[in-house]
């Protein structure tokens, strides 16, 4: 925006400040000064500065003067304008969702003379080219001064005589209709345009029809000013295409439009020597001010201390004075320690929350006057209990060798027990999932088809179910589901083939999971009658004889299910088991431990040395006892593990076991001599077993 320094001084008293002081204050208040240009021919200066999207109220001379008044603490005493309407004209109340205000005036016998010298000087000071039509200059003057747009039509081209307006709510018509005698001026739904005798006079907030615009020969004009409602503007923004045709969709300031319209009418009357006809005024009742409550504690906590007064915050009286400068009409309640502020009409778009008011307090007082360093003690954030439980669940299952998967909560399988979406983006995402195991089974089948047989997975997600026993029609839960099953899970001895995961081994894995999670659970045989987890369609995919309910020992509430998939329904490579658990119910079964059952030790950073030995044992000798003897032999021995076992077919009473021993020191790198001494000790200890 470009504005004239001389014009600004005529609106607000800046005689005690120079241009540099004002521009510095504007910069500190968040307005970027782009350039300053000197115009010696008119003894003026043009200041070009940028306005942020949320402060469109400053995009005019009056708005800028208001802002400088607050920043510089100068009284804003500009005479906004007289009421140029005669007392005989009454305001008619509007019952409309489309409009807030509508002003229409006719002027006859107007003369297209040159614009007054004072008006030309103002426009030149704002770097605006002077037009040869006075109506153009007046519209530009009103726009740069008030930030409001008025419309001027050639009355002879639309032949308006006696105007009566009847306004309707936004509905199918989305419009208001005005009647001239028996003909109509109508705002159409599809074109968003105002018509008279099948001729478009105005295309809503987009543009006016050039066929009825004034020109050099215009002798009678119709002046129109209007304010659209917020609801109507939002509707236009969503319906009008293409979007670039919309030139002005911000909510207008009703008071500013009124005074701008009055000033435009007075300038037209005096400059064009036109005869003023009847005025038509339609105004809605003024809405109550928006009220925001701001906590004094929050102001101090967010803004912090003042630099000049160490360990001191803004005093209550200072805050009140700043709010008064902003014209927020503050009221302070000592009991609740809250400020009640009234948001003026020109700030209603950017002051919506208490934090916005606090930011204004800091901006007016000066951001540079507050300490910008972080406090010495920072309050540490807290992770919720459910987040910690989910984190622990993920860690345990990953340690067990399961991979986590993530699927969409939407799928395409429409069933009566599933919740459908009213307006799905695509058909494949038309319903919400009511279980997670179905997605895991599909993933398993896909991996088997791709020859990836080592697929053991889990997922934590949300399910959505119908609820006929609650006021809420639908409910949402967090579930944990998993799928396990391996073709080569275990083997009884090294010489035999590996076995697939059995039902009891799978159940043992789930029990191990619950034990690590410290969940107090128990098992019950699967019962169709007590089945809230699997619907009729889902029962076909499991082997009911190898299925069980998981329930809370204390509350006796079922928290999940464990089942073997039916082999006839899925072409899988091995026996596969699924489990699904309600996380919220699982949380109730967790026991809180009051002691630690583990000890932390520092991990050695020095390299380890590995030695393998072979022992021959009889079938009655236990390897665990021998392992313990070796481990206790020397403190440098860190682990003793079996890496092989085999039998000789000629001598089935004996077996050969391979042990791997790892040595490591916590304080140094071991030498070969030290390792040889330990090996000799082990040889003496196990002389009878070593062959």
Protein Blocks (a to p, Z undefined) as FASTA:
>chain_A
ZZdfklmmmmpccklpcfklmmmmmmmnopacfbdcddfknopadddddddfklmmlmcf
klmmmmmmmmnopacfbdfbacfbdfklccdddddfkbmbdcddddehiacddddfklmm
mmmmnopacdfbfklmmmmmmmmmnopacddddfklnopabdcdddddddfkopacddeh
jbccdddfklopaceehiafbgcjlbccfklcccfklcbdcdddddddfklmmmmmmmpc
cfklpmblcdcdfklmmmmmmmmmmmmmmmnopacdddddddddddddddddddfklmmm
mnopafklghiacdfklmmmmmmmnonopaddfklopacddddfklmmmmmbfklmmmmm
mmmnopklpcfbdcfbdcdddddfklmmmmmmmmmmmmnopacddddfbdfbdcfkbccd
fbafbfklmbccfbfklmmmmmmmmmmmnopabbcdddddddddddfkbfblbdcddddd
ddeddfklbcfbfkbccddddfklmmmmmmmmmmmnopacddddddfklcckbcfklmmm
pcfklgccdddfklopafbdcddddfklpccfbdcddddddfklmmmmpccdfbdcbdcd
dddfbdcddddddddddfkbcfklmmmmmmmmpmklmbdcdfbdcddfklmkbccddddd
ddddfkbccdfklmmmmmmmmmmmmmmmpZZ
